[in-house]
Amino acid sequence: MSDTGKRVLVTGGGRGLGAAIVRALSEAGFAVTFTYRSAAAEAEALVAAIRADRPDAAIAAKAVDLADRGAVEALAEELEAGETWFGFCHNAGASYDTLAAMVDQDKAEEVMQVNHFAFVRLSRALIRPMTRAKQGRIVAIGSVAALQANPGNVAYAASKAALLAHVRGLAVESARRGVTVNYIAPGFIDTAMLAKFADYRERLESQIPAGRFAQPDDVAQVAAFLFSPGAGYITGAVIPVDGGLSAALAAHR
């Protein structure tokens, strides 16, 4: 079977970066199913727009709250009972900003559930059929916060660091069976999630070597590449897509 028509699951695909990933994978010919939590209108519009551009596109949206452990379990069981998937992109994310000395465990656990444990359960549902088929691609959208400390961001960073550790372990365990597992670490992306930083945007952008926030497609195209034939020997990789942010010293002249 060629890449055309292979099935890929994307979490958090209703808006922002997730929507850009859905578009990129659909344009590459994959049959994409994506989840969303509250972005029902945006998800419906995305499906309609993709079908308008490509009437033969295989595209579907599914409402799933990944913060709900029972909902994640139900989705995982559905995946396990169905056909084999070629790919999985875990893009869905939750944020929680506070100082390390003030972390509320319940709130931190909610973030960990979406960012890490949902990936753990869904990848578990998908990985065995992939290894039996001896082909598969898994991509996790992480964050440079997992690589570089940032005050007030410790709970979010911890969840993304846990995700990274799981990705690398899964990568080495599945590599001999034709499955690749990789981690993209974006920096600041120009989406609604960063609206809270609007007052500080100019100062933040001045600290990024590229001088700007990423556009969603900057990251989506990297994700799409990792699902392509050319990325077949890349696994266990951490790929920063941050305009040079993680490569630069924080203190400079």
N, C-alpha and C positions, 0 to 999 in steps of 0.2 A: 504494500500500500504506500502511495506517495504521501508527502506531507499534506496535500490537498484533502480536506475532509477529515483529517485526524482531529479527535476531540480533545479540547482543552478547557479546564475549569479555572475561572478567575474569581477570586473573592474580592468583595468591595469594588465592583466594576461599574457602579451606577453613575459616578461623577469623578471629576478631577483626574488624578493619575490613573485610577482604575479604568475609567472610561477610555483614556488614551491607549492603555494596554489592550483593552478589548478591541478597539478599532484597528490597532496595528496587527494583532493576531488574525482578525477577520480578514483584513486586506491581504495577509499572507496566505489565505486560503484555509485556515483552520476552522473547524466547527466549534464555536465558542459558546459556552454556557457561563453566565456570570451571576454572582450573588450580590444582593444589596440589602441594606437594613431599612433605611427610611427614605431613600431616594427613589420612590416609586415612579414619580412623574419623569424624573431624569432618565431612569432606566427604560421606561416606555419610549421616550423620545430617542434615546440612543439606538434601541432596536429598530425603530421606524427609519431613522436616518441611515443606518447601515443597509437595511433592506432597500431603501430608495436608491442608494448608490450601487448596490449589488443585489438584484432581486433573487439570485440563487444562493445568497449567503445563508449558512446555517448558524443562527444566532438565537439565543434564548436567555431570559432573565428569570431569576428565582429569588424570592424574598426569604432571607435567612438572617436571624440576629445571632452573630457569632459570639456575642457576650452571654448568650443563653446556652449553657452547657448541654441541656436537653435537645435544643435545636441543632447543635453541632453533631450530637450523637445520631439524631434522626437522619441528617444529611449523610453522615458517614455510612450508616447502615444502608441507605439508598444506593450510595456509590458502590458499596461492596456487593450488592445484589444485582447490579447492572453490568453493562459491558465494560471492557477495559478502556481506560482513558490513556491518551498519549502524553498529556501534559497537565500541569497544575501550577498556577501562579497565585501565591498568597500575597495579595496586596492589601487586604483589609487591615486597618489599623485604628487603634484608640490611643489618645494622649492623656497625660495627667502631669501637670507641672506643679512642683512644690519642692522646697528644700529637703535635703536628705533627712534632716533632723525632725521634719514635720510630716513624713510620709504616713498616710492613713492606709492600713493594710487592706481594708476592704476595697478601696479605690485602686490600690496597686494591683490587687488580684483581678479586678475587672479588666485592667489594661493587659495583664499577663494572659488572661483567658483569650482575648481577641488576638493579640499580637503573637503569642507563642503557642498556647495549648490548643487553639483551634487548628493551627498548622500541624501540630503533633498528631491530632486525631485524624484529620483529613488526609495527611500524607500517609498515615498508617493504612487507611482504607484503600489508597490508590497504589502504593508501592509494590505490593505483592503481585498483582496482575501485571504491572509494568515489567517486573523482573522476569515473570514467566514468559512474557512476550519478547523479552530481551531488547526492549526499547522504551524510552520514556524521558521526559524532561520536567524537572521541578525547579521553579524559581521563586525565591522568597524576596519580597521587597522589605529590606531592613532600614537602616539609617546610619549615617556617620556618627550618630550619638552613641552607637555601640562601640565605636572605635576611639572616640575622643570625648573626654568629660566636658560637661556643660552645666554650670550652676543652675539649679532649679529643675533639672531634667532627669533626675536619677531613676525614678520609677519607670519612665518611658525607656530610658537607655537600658535599664536592666532587662526589660522584656525583649528588646531588640538584640541584646547580647545573648540572651538565652536562645532566641531564634537562630542566631548565628552558630552557636555551639551545636544545636540540633542539626542544622543544615550540613555542617562539616562532618558530623558523625554519620549522618545518613548518606552523604556522598561517598565516603570510603567504604561503607557497607554495601553499596549498590553498584559501584563502578564496574565490577567485573561482569555484571548482568545487563550492561547496556543502558543504564539509567544515569543521567547527569543531574546533579543537584547544586545549585549556585545561589549566591546571595548578592543582591544589588544594594549598595549603601548610598542612597541619595542624600544630598544636603538639603538646602532650602529650595522648595518647589513652589512655583507661583500658583497656588490653589487656595481654596476657601479655608483650609486648615491653618494657613499662615496669615489670615486676615487680622488675627489678634496682634501681629507684629507690625501692622501698618505704620504706626507712629515711629517705628525704629528702622523701617525698611532701608532708607538711604544709608544709615550707619552700618547695617548688616551687609548690604551689598558692597560697601567700601572695603570690607574685610575678606571678600571672596576674590581670589585672583582673577577670575573671569569677569568680575565686576557686575554680575547680575544673578538673580535667582534663575533656577532651571525652569524651563517650560515643561509641562507634562510629557510632551512628545520626546524631549531629550532623554528621558528615562525609559519611556515606552519602547523606543526603538532599540535600546540596549536589551530590554526584556525580550522583544521579538527575535533579536539575533540569537539569544540563548536557546530559542526553540528551533532554530534553523539548522540545516545539515552542516553548515560551516562551524557550528559550535559543538560538534559531537565529541571532541576531546577535551572540552573544558568542564571540569567538575571540581567541587569543593572550593571554588574561587569566590573571593570577595572583591566586588567591582565597585569602587566609589564612582558616583556620578554627581560630582559636587563642585565643578568648576575650579578644582584645585584647592578647595577649602581644607581638606584633611592632609594635604601635602605641605601646607604652609605653617610656619611658626606662628603661634598666637601673638607673641610679642615681637615687634619689629620696629625699626626706625621710621 
